[in-house]
């Protein structure tokens, strides 16, 4: 990204962002709620066009692509949506098979083998005939992860991949994200509020707040940061630039007014 600004209507969410993502790395994107983390993912997939600046993928300016070029580029990307976004009328198997059927000419027997391999990677090969309504929230998230890696993409974007997972599933998911990068050279962008798990697998952390990149570096560098906002976030302190309490009159004034009434 070079000088990227974007938003919704007149509301600017990200302003003049410069960012490099390197092949094979796991990038943890963290920051305050509403700071622009998910917007960053939408820019990369061109669900959202920048107001200014360039978003480049493998040397190609995404804004210059026509519909066919954009769809071809998206086939090189995988996306794990924040709430899974499974097709409710499709079985677990058919959810994972969907991108393969849409974007390849593989035979059904080959698709079956690929789907079972992806489901096995997330521990759900035995659940292939279940419907999304028959699996737990954590299992649904793992099905969505299997679908995200179905086409063996160059880039995978994860929007809160650890939310709702039990410790065993969480550990397996984080190892899978790490292993994909090491074994296949997949670039992973992980948007998460889970500091411990993200720090354990990320090569680099990008911290976004107030519409810009406040800090970036290795997990150790982020832990050692003296920036007040970064320090507050990673130590979970109630005291700092981000106030815990919504603005209000003083406690004494509020409770005193109630007593007088």
Phi and psi restraints in degrees (value plus and minus 20) as a CYANA .aco file:
   2 UNK   PHI    -151.3  -111.3
   2 UNK   PSI      89.7   129.7
   3 UNK   PHI      39.9    79.9
   3 UNK   PSI      18.0    58.0
   4 UNK   PHI    -104.4   -64.4
   4 UNK   PSI     106.6   146.6
   5 UNK   PHI    -144.5  -104.5
   5 UNK   PSI     120.7   160.7
   6 UNK   PHI    -178.7  -138.7
   6 UNK   PSI     148.2   188.2
   7 UNK   PHI    -199.4  -159.4
   7 UNK   PSI    -181.5  -141.5
   8 UNK   PHI    -146.1  -106.1
   8 UNK   PSI      95.1   135.1
   9 UNK   PHI      46.2    86.2
   9 UNK   PSI    -148.7  -108.7
  10 UNK   PHI    -110.0   -70.0
  10 UNK   PSI     -23.1    16.9
  11 UNK   PHI    -108.2   -68.2
  11 UNK   PSI      95.8   135.8
  12 UNK   PHI    -106.6   -66.6
  12 UNK   PSI     105.4   145.4
  13 UNK   PHI    -118.9   -78.9
  13 UNK   PSI     -65.4   -25.4
  14 UNK   PHI    -141.1  -101.1
  14 UNK   PSI     118.0   158.0
  15 UNK   PHI    -148.7  -108.7
  15 UNK   PSI      98.9   138.9
  16 UNK   PHI      32.7    72.7
  16 UNK   PSI      34.0    74.0
  17 UNK   PHI    -109.0   -69.0
  17 UNK   PSI     110.5   150.5
  18 UNK   PHI    -135.8   -95.8
  18 UNK   PSI     108.7   148.7
  19 UNK   PHI    -175.3  -135.3
  19 UNK   PSI     115.6   155.6
  20 UNK   PHI    -136.7   -96.7
  20 UNK   PSI     112.7   152.7
  21 UNK   PHI    -139.0   -99.0
  21 UNK   PSI     104.1   144.1
  22 UNK   PHI    -121.3   -81.3
  22 UNK   PSI     124.4   164.4
  23 UNK   PHI     -76.3   -36.3
  23 UNK   PSI     113.8   153.8
  24 UNK   PHI      65.3   105.3
  24 UNK   PSI     -26.5    13.5
  25 UNK   PHI    -108.5   -68.5
  25 UNK   PSI     134.8   174.8
  26 UNK   PHI    -123.5   -83.5
  26 UNK   PSI      97.0   137.0
  27 UNK   PHI    -127.4   -87.4
  27 UNK   PSI      99.4   139.4
  28 UNK   PHI    -110.7   -70.7
  28 UNK   PSI     102.1   142.1
  29 UNK   PHI    -125.8   -85.8
  29 UNK   PSI      96.5   136.5
  30 UNK   PHI    -151.8  -111.8
  30 UNK   PSI     147.0   187.0
  31 UNK   PHI     133.3   173.3
  31 UNK   PSI    -199.1  -159.1
  32 UNK   PHI     -89.4   -49.4
  32 UNK   PSI     135.1   175.1
  33 UNK   PHI     -81.4   -41.4
  33 UNK   PSI     116.4   156.4
  34 UNK   PHI      58.4    98.4
  34 UNK   PSI     -10.8    29.2
  35 UNK   PHI    -100.5   -60.5
  35 UNK   PSI     -35.7     4.3
  36 UNK   PHI      98.4   138.4
  36 UNK   PSI      -4.3    35.7
  37 UNK   PHI     -87.5   -47.5
  37 UNK   PSI     -71.0   -31.0
  38 UNK   PHI     -88.0   -48.0
  38 UNK   PSI     -53.0   -13.0
  39 UNK   PHI     -79.6   -39.6
  39 UNK   PSI     -56.3   -16.3
  40 UNK   PHI     -78.8   -38.8
  40 UNK   PSI     -63.3   -23.3
  41 UNK   PHI     -86.0   -46.0
  41 UNK   PSI     -60.0   -20.0
  42 UNK   PHI     -85.0   -45.0
  42 UNK   PSI     -51.8   -11.8
  43 UNK   PHI     -86.8   -46.8
  43 UNK   PSI     -63.0   -23.0
  44 UNK   PHI     -84.4   -44.4
  44 UNK   PSI     -59.7   -19.7
  45 UNK   PHI    -105.1   -65.1
  45 UNK   PSI     -18.6    21.4
  46 UNK   PHI      33.8    73.8
  46 UNK   PSI      16.5    56.5
  47 UNK   PHI     -93.2   -53.2
  47 UNK   PSI     -41.9    -1.9
  48 UNK   PHI    -153.4  -113.4
  48 UNK   PSI     111.4   151.4
  49 UNK   PHI    -113.4   -73.4
  49 UNK   PSI     121.9   161.9
  50 UNK   PHI     -90.9   -50.9
  50 UNK   PSI     129.0   169.0
  51 UNK   PHI     -91.1   -51.1
  51 UNK   PSI     -54.5   -14.5
  52 UNK   PHI    -174.9  -134.9
  52 UNK   PSI     141.4   181.4
  53 UNK   PHI      72.3   112.3
  53 UNK   PSI    -199.4  -159.4
  54 UNK   PHI    -144.8  -104.8
  54 UNK   PSI     119.3   159.3
  55 UNK   PHI    -133.7   -93.7
  55 UNK   PSI      94.5   134.5
  56 UNK   PHI    -129.1   -89.1
  56 UNK   PSI     117.7   157.7
  57 UNK   PHI    -146.1  -106.1
  57 UNK   PSI      95.4   135.4
  58 UNK   PHI      32.4    72.4
  58 UNK   PSI      21.7    61.7
  59 UNK   PHI      64.6   104.6
  59 UNK   PSI     -21.2    18.8
  60 UNK   PHI    -126.6   -86.6
  60 UNK   PSI     109.0   149.0
  61 UNK   PHI     -94.1   -54.1
  61 UNK   PSI      92.8   132.8
  62 UNK   PHI     -79.2   -39.2
  62 UNK   PSI     -52.5   -12.5
  63 UNK   PHI     -85.4   -45.4
  63 UNK   PSI     -39.8     0.2
  64 UNK   PHI    -107.0   -67.0
  64 UNK   PSI     -26.4    13.6
  65 UNK   PHI    -102.4   -62.4
  65 UNK   PSI     121.6   161.6
  66 UNK   PHI    -102.1   -62.1
  66 UNK   PSI    -196.5  -156.5
  67 UNK   PHI     -78.2   -38.2
  67 UNK   PSI     -66.3   -26.3
  68 UNK   PHI     -85.8   -45.8
  68 UNK   PSI     -60.0   -20.0
  69 UNK   PHI     -84.9   -44.9
  69 UNK   PSI     -59.8   -19.8
  70 UNK   PHI     -85.6   -45.6
  70 UNK   PSI     -63.7   -23.7
  71 UNK   PHI     -85.6   -45.6
  71 UNK   PSI     -56.7   -16.7
  72 UNK   PHI     -84.0   -44.0
  72 UNK   PSI     -59.2   -19.2
  73 UNK   PHI     -87.4   -47.4
  73 UNK   PSI     -61.1   -21.1
  74 UNK   PHI     -84.2   -44.2
  74 UNK   PSI     -44.6    -4.6
  75 UNK   PHI     -87.4   -47.4
  75 UNK   PSI     -35.5     4.5
  76 UNK   PHI    -112.8   -72.8
  76 UNK   PSI     -13.9    26.1
  77 UNK   PHI    -141.1  -101.1
  77 UNK   PSI     124.5   164.5
  78 UNK   PHI    -138.1   -98.1
  78 UNK   PSI     130.3   170.3
  79 UNK   PHI    -156.5  -116.5
  79 UNK   PSI     103.6   143.6
  80 UNK   PHI    -122.1   -82.1
  80 UNK   PSI      88.1   128.1
  81 UNK   PHI     -94.9   -54.9
  81 UNK   PSI     137.6   177.6
  82 UNK   PHI     -78.6   -38.6
  82 UNK   PSI     -57.3   -17.3
  83 UNK   PHI    -133.7   -93.7
  83 UNK   PSI       4.4    44.4
  84 UNK   PHI      66.1   106.1
  84 UNK   PSI     -71.8   -31.8
  85 UNK   PHI      35.9    75.9
  85 UNK   PSI      23.5    63.5
  86 UNK   PHI     -94.6   -54.6
  86 UNK   PSI     131.9   171.9
  87 UNK   PHI     -96.0   -56.0
  87 UNK   PSI      96.8   136.8
  88 UNK   PHI     -87.9   -47.9
  88 UNK   PSI     -44.4    -4.4
  89 UNK   PHI    -113.6   -73.6
  89 UNK   PSI     -17.8    22.2
  90 UNK   PHI    -124.8   -84.8
  90 UNK   PSI     125.6   165.6
  91 UNK   PHI     -89.1   -49.1
  91 UNK   PSI     150.5   190.5
  92 UNK   PHI     -75.0   -35.0
  92 UNK   PSI     -66.8   -26.8
  93 UNK   PHI     -78.8   -38.8
  93 UNK   PSI     -69.0   -29.0
  94 UNK   PHI     -89.3   -49.3
  94 UNK   PSI     -48.3    -8.3
  95 UNK   PHI     -83.0   -43.0
  95 UNK   PSI     -63.7   -23.7
  96 UNK   PHI     -94.2   -54.2
  96 UNK   PSI     -52.3   -12.3
  97 UNK   PHI     -93.9   -53.9
  97 UNK   PSI     -41.0    -1.0
  98 UNK   PHI     -71.8   -31.8
  98 UNK   PSI     -74.1   -34.1
  99 UNK   PHI     -83.7   -43.7
  99 UNK   PSI     -49.9    -9.9
 100 UNK   PHI     -89.1   -49.1
 100 UNK   PSI     -59.7   -19.7
 101 UNK   PHI     -92.0   -52.0
 101 UNK   PSI     -52.9   -12.9
 102 UNK   PHI     -96.8   -56.8
 102 UNK   PSI     -55.7   -15.7
 103 UNK   PHI    -138.6   -98.6
 103 UNK   PSI     -16.4    23.6
 104 UNK   PHI    -154.3  -114.3
 104 UNK   PSI     149.3   189.3
 105 UNK   PHI    -129.4   -89.4
 105 UNK   PSI       5.1    45.1
 106 UNK   PHI     -85.4   -45.4
 106 UNK   PSI     127.7   167.7
 107 UNK   PHI     -89.9   -49.9
 107 UNK   PSI     140.7   180.7
 108 UNK   PHI     -82.5   -42.5
 108 UNK   PSI     -53.4   -13.4
 109 UNK   PHI     -87.8   -47.8
 109 UNK   PSI     -58.0   -18.0
 110 UNK   PHI     -89.8   -49.8
 110 UNK   PSI     -61.2   -21.2
 111 UNK   PHI     -79.6   -39.6
 111 UNK   PSI     -61.2   -21.2
 112 UNK   PHI     -78.7   -38.7
 112 UNK   PSI     -65.6   -25.6
 113 UNK   PHI     -83.6   -43.6
 113 UNK   PSI     -62.6   -22.6
 114 UNK   PHI     -84.8   -44.8
 114 UNK   PSI     -65.9   -25.9
 115 UNK   PHI     -80.3   -40.3
 115 UNK   PSI     -64.6   -24.6
 116 UNK   PHI     -85.0   -45.0
 116 UNK   PSI     -55.0   -15.0
 117 UNK   PHI     -85.1   -45.1
 117 UNK   PSI     -63.2   -23.2
 118 UNK   PHI     -87.4   -47.4
 118 UNK   PSI     -61.1   -21.1
 119 UNK   PHI     -87.0   -47.0
 119 UNK   PSI     -55.5   -15.5
 120 UNK   PHI     -84.6   -44.6
 120 UNK   PSI     -55.2   -15.2
 121 UNK   PHI     -83.3   -43.3
 121 UNK   PSI     -48.9    -8.9
 122 UNK   PHI    -125.3   -85.3
 122 UNK   PSI      -9.0    31.0
 123 UNK   PHI      58.3    98.3
 123 UNK   PSI       1.4    41.4
 124 UNK   PHI    -146.1  -106.1
 124 UNK   PSI       4.0    44.0
 125 UNK   PHI     -78.9   -38.9
 125 UNK   PSI     -56.1   -16.1
 126 UNK   PHI     -94.1   -54.1
 126 UNK   PSI     -30.4     9.6
 127 UNK   PHI    -120.6   -80.6
 127 UNK   PSI      -6.1    33.9
 128 UNK   PHI     -82.1   -42.1
 128 UNK   PSI     -46.9    -6.9
 129 UNK   PHI    -113.8   -73.8
 129 UNK   PSI     -19.8    20.2
 130 UNK   PHI     -99.0   -59.0
 130 UNK   PSI     137.3   177.3
 131 UNK   PHI    -114.2   -74.2
 131 UNK   PSI     137.1   177.1
 132 UNK   PHI     -73.8   -33.8
 132 UNK   PSI     -52.8   -12.8
 133 UNK   PHI     -90.6   -50.6
 133 UNK   PSI     -33.0     7.0
 134 UNK   PHI    -120.1   -80.1
 134 UNK   PSI     -17.5    22.5
 135 UNK   PHI    -136.6   -96.6
 135 UNK   PSI     138.2   178.2
 136 UNK   PHI     -93.6   -53.6
 136 UNK   PSI     149.5   189.5
 137 UNK   PHI     -80.5   -40.5
 137 UNK   PSI     -60.6   -20.6
 138 UNK   PHI     -86.8   -46.8
 138 UNK   PSI     -58.7   -18.7
 139 UNK   PHI     -87.0   -47.0
 139 UNK   PSI     -59.5   -19.5
 140 UNK   PHI     -80.7   -40.7
 140 UNK   PSI     -57.9   -17.9
 141 UNK   PHI     -84.5   -44.5
 141 UNK   PSI     -56.2   -16.2
 142 UNK   PHI     -91.4   -51.4
 142 UNK   PSI     -54.8   -14.8
 143 UNK   PHI     -81.8   -41.8
 143 UNK   PSI     -63.7   -23.7
 144 UNK   PHI     -82.5   -42.5
 144 UNK   PSI     -54.3   -14.3
 145 UNK   PHI     -87.4   -47.4
 145 UNK   PSI     -61.5   -21.5
 146 UNK   PHI     -81.5   -41.5
 146 UNK   PSI     -59.5   -19.5
 147 UNK   PHI     -86.4   -46.4
 147 UNK   PSI     -58.1   -18.1
 148 UNK   PHI     -83.7   -43.7
 148 UNK   PSI     -49.0    -9.0
 149 UNK   PHI    -121.5   -81.5
 149 UNK   PSI     -13.3    26.7
 150 UNK   PHI     -79.8   -39.8
 150 UNK   PSI     -58.5   -18.5
 151 UNK   PHI    -113.3   -73.3
 151 UNK   PSI      -8.7    31.3
 152 UNK   PHI      30.0    70.0
 152 UNK   PSI      39.2    79.2
 153 UNK   PHI     -91.5   -51.5
 153 UNK   PSI     142.3   182.3
 154 UNK   PHI     -98.5   -58.5
 154 UNK   PSI     -49.0    -9.0
 155 UNK   PHI    -152.7  -112.7
 155 UNK   PSI     111.3   151.3
 156 UNK   PHI    -143.0  -103.0
 156 UNK   PSI     110.2   150.2
 157 UNK   PHI    -128.7   -88.7
 157 UNK   PSI     109.0   149.0
 158 UNK   PHI    -137.8   -97.8
 158 UNK   PSI      97.9   137.9
 159 UNK   PHI    -122.4   -82.4
 159 UNK   PSI      83.6   123.6
 160 UNK   PHI      34.2    74.2
 160 UNK   PSI      41.2    81.2
 161 UNK   PHI     -90.8   -50.8
 161 UNK   PSI     -37.4     2.6
 162 UNK   PHI    -119.1   -79.1
 162 UNK   PSI     -26.7    13.3
 163 UNK   PHI     -87.2   -47.2
 163 UNK   PSI     111.5   151.5
 164 UNK   PHI      60.8   100.8
 164 UNK   PSI     -15.3    24.7
 165 UNK   PHI    -114.8   -74.8
 165 UNK   PSI     120.8   160.8
 166 UNK   PHI     -92.2   -52.2
 166 UNK   PSI     144.5   184.5
 167 UNK   PHI     -75.5   -35.5
 167 UNK   PSI     -56.4   -16.4
 168 UNK   PHI     -88.9   -48.9
 168 UNK   PSI     -67.8   -27.8
 169 UNK   PHI     -84.8   -44.8
 169 UNK   PSI     -58.2   -18.2
 170 UNK   PHI     -82.8   -42.8
 170 UNK   PSI     -65.4   -25.4
 171 UNK   PHI     -83.7   -43.7
 171 UNK   PSI     -59.7   -19.7
 172 UNK   PHI     -85.9   -45.9
 172 UNK   PSI     -62.0   -22.0
 173 UNK   PHI     -84.6   -44.6
 173 UNK   PSI     -62.8   -22.8
 174 UNK   PHI     -86.6   -46.6
 174 UNK   PSI     -58.0   -18.0
 175 UNK   PHI     -86.0   -46.0
 175 UNK   PSI     -57.7   -17.7
 176 UNK   PHI     -83.8   -43.8
 176 UNK   PSI     -62.7   -22.7
 177 UNK   PHI     -80.2   -40.2
 177 UNK   PSI     -65.0   -25.0
 178 UNK   PHI     -85.2   -45.2
 178 UNK   PSI     -63.6   -23.6
 179 UNK   PHI     -87.2   -47.2
 179 UNK   PSI     -55.6   -15.6
 180 UNK   PHI     -80.4   -40.4
 180 UNK   PSI     -61.0   -21.0
 181 UNK   PHI     -86.8   -46.8
 181 UNK   PSI     -62.4   -22.4
 182 UNK   PHI     -93.8   -53.8
 182 UNK   PSI     -59.4   -19.4
 183 UNK   PHI    -105.3   -65.3
 183 UNK   PSI     -56.3   -16.3
 184 UNK   PHI    -136.3   -96.3
 184 UNK   PSI     -22.3    17.7
 185 UNK   PHI      51.9    91.9
 185 UNK   PSI       2.1    42.1
 186 UNK   PHI     -93.5   -53.5
 186 UNK   PSI     114.9   154.9
 187 UNK   PHI    -108.5   -68.5
 187 UNK   PSI     110.4   150.4
 188 UNK   PHI    -141.1  -101.1
 188 UNK   PSI     111.0   151.0
 189 UNK   PHI    -132.9   -92.9
 189 UNK   PSI      95.6   135.6
 190 UNK   PHI    -133.3   -93.3
 190 UNK   PSI      88.9   128.9
 191 UNK   PHI    -109.8   -69.8
 191 UNK   PSI      99.1   139.1
 192 UNK   PHI    -176.8  -136.8
 192 UNK   PSI     132.9   172.9
 193 UNK   PHI    -122.1   -82.1
 193 UNK   PSI     -22.1    17.9
 194 UNK   PHI    -102.5   -62.5
 194 UNK   PSI      75.7   115.7
 195 UNK   PHI     -83.3   -43.3
 195 UNK   PSI     -70.1   -30.1
 196 UNK   PHI     -80.6   -40.6
 196 UNK   PSI     -68.3   -28.3
 197 UNK   PHI     -90.7   -50.7
 197 UNK   PSI     -59.2   -19.2
 198 UNK   PHI     -87.3   -47.3
 198 UNK   PSI     -62.5   -22.5
 199 UNK   PHI     -82.1   -42.1
 199 UNK   PSI     -50.4   -10.4
 200 UNK   PHI     -91.3   -51.3
 200 UNK   PSI     -46.2    -6.2
 201 UNK   PHI    -134.7   -94.7
 201 UNK   PSI     -33.9     6.1
 202 UNK   PHI    -104.0   -64.0
 202 UNK   PSI     120.2   160.2
 203 UNK   PHI    -100.1   -60.1
 203 UNK   PSI     -52.1   -12.1
 204 UNK   PHI    -168.0  -128.0
 204 UNK   PSI     123.8   163.8
 205 UNK   PHI    -131.3   -91.3
 205 UNK   PSI     112.7   152.7
 206 UNK   PHI    -133.3   -93.3
 206 UNK   PSI      99.6   139.6
 207 UNK   PHI    -125.0   -85.0
 207 UNK   PSI      99.5   139.5
 208 UNK   PHI    -131.9   -91.9
 208 UNK   PSI     114.1   154.1
 209 UNK   PHI    -178.5  -138.5
 209 UNK   PSI     126.0   166.0
 210 UNK   PHI      34.3    74.3
 210 UNK   PSI      15.2    55.2
 211 UNK   PHI      61.6   101.6
 211 UNK   PSI      -9.3    30.7
 212 UNK   PHI    -169.1  -129.1
 212 UNK   PSI     148.6   188.6
 213 UNK   PHI    -103.5   -63.5
 213 UNK   PSI      91.5   131.5
 214 UNK   PHI     -99.0   -59.0
 214 UNK   PSI     -58.5   -18.5
 215 UNK   PHI    -179.8  -139.8
 215 UNK   PSI     135.1   175.1
 216 UNK   PHI    -173.5  -133.5
 216 UNK   PSI     130.5   170.5
 217 UNK   PHI     145.3   185.3
 217 UNK   PSI    -193.0  -153.0
 218 UNK   PHI     -89.1   -49.1
 218 UNK   PSI     141.7   181.7
 219 UNK   PHI     -73.0   -33.0
 219 UNK   PSI     -60.9   -20.9
 220 UNK   PHI     -84.5   -44.5
 220 UNK   PSI     -59.3   -19.3
 221 UNK   PHI     -86.1   -46.1
 221 UNK   PSI     -55.9   -15.9
 222 UNK   PHI     -90.2   -50.2
 222 UNK   PSI     -57.7   -17.7
 223 UNK   PHI     -82.9   -42.9
 223 UNK   PSI     -53.6   -13.6
 224 UNK   PHI    -109.4   -69.4
 224 UNK   PSI     -19.4    20.6
 225 UNK   PHI     -82.4   -42.4
 225 UNK   PSI     120.1   160.1
 226 UNK   PHI    -119.8   -79.8
 226 UNK   PSI     -18.8    21.2
 227 UNK   PHI     -83.2   -43.2
 227 UNK   PSI     106.3   146.3
 228 UNK   PHI     -77.9   -37.9
 228 UNK   PSI     -60.2   -20.2
 229 UNK   PHI     -89.4   -49.4
 229 UNK   PSI     -64.5   -24.5
 230 UNK   PHI     -83.6   -43.6
 230 UNK   PSI     -64.2   -24.2
 231 UNK   PHI     -81.6   -41.6
 231 UNK   PSI     -63.0   -23.0
 232 UNK   PHI     -83.3   -43.3
 232 UNK   PSI     -62.1   -22.1
 233 UNK   PHI     -84.7   -44.7
 233 UNK   PSI     -68.3   -28.3
 234 UNK   PHI    -101.4   -61.4
 234 UNK   PSI     -30.7     9.3
 235 UNK   PHI    -125.6   -85.6
 235 UNK   PSI     -20.3    19.7
 236 UNK   PHI      35.8    75.8
 236 UNK   PSI      17.3    57.3
 237 UNK   PHI    -103.5   -63.5
 237 UNK   PSI     118.9   158.9
 238 UNK   PHI     -95.3   -55.3
 238 UNK   PSI     -34.8     5.2
 239 UNK   PHI    -122.9   -82.9
 239 UNK   PSI     105.4   145.4
 240 UNK   PHI     139.8   179.8
 240 UNK   PSI    -186.9  -146.9
 241 UNK   PHI     -80.4   -40.4
 241 UNK   PSI     -53.1   -13.1
 242 UNK   PHI    -110.6   -70.6
 242 UNK   PSI      94.7   134.7
 243 UNK   PHI    -101.5   -61.5
 243 UNK   PSI     116.8   156.8
 244 UNK   PHI     -93.4   -53.4
 244 UNK   PSI     -59.9   -19.9
 245 UNK   PHI    -107.2   -67.2
 245 UNK   PSI     115.5   155.5
 246 UNK   PHI     -85.8   -45.8
 246 UNK   PSI     122.0   162.0
 247 UNK   PHI     -73.2   -33.2
 247 UNK   PSI     111.6   151.6
 248 UNK   PHI    -176.6  -136.6
 248 UNK   PSI     147.9   187.9
 249 UNK   PHI     -88.4   -48.4
 249 UNK   PSI     147.3   187.3
 250 UNK   PHI     -82.2   -42.2
 250 UNK   PSI     134.9   174.9
 251 UNK   PHI     -79.2   -39.2
 251 UNK   PSI     -64.0   -24.0
 252 UNK   PHI     -80.7   -40.7
 252 UNK   PSI     -61.2   -21.2
 253 UNK   PHI     -88.6   -48.6
 253 UNK   PSI     -61.3   -21.3
 254 UNK   PHI     -86.0   -46.0
 254 UNK   PSI     -70.3   -30.3
 255 UNK   PHI     -92.0   -52.0
 255 UNK   PSI     -51.9   -11.9
 256 UNK   PHI     -85.3   -45.3
 256 UNK   PSI     -57.9   -17.9
 257 UNK   PHI     -84.8   -44.8
 257 UNK   PSI     -58.2   -18.2
 258 UNK   PHI     -86.6   -46.6
 258 UNK   PSI     -59.2   -19.2
 259 UNK   PHI     -86.1   -46.1
 259 UNK   PSI     -56.0   -16.0
 260 UNK   PHI     -88.8   -48.8
 260 UNK   PSI     -52.1   -12.1
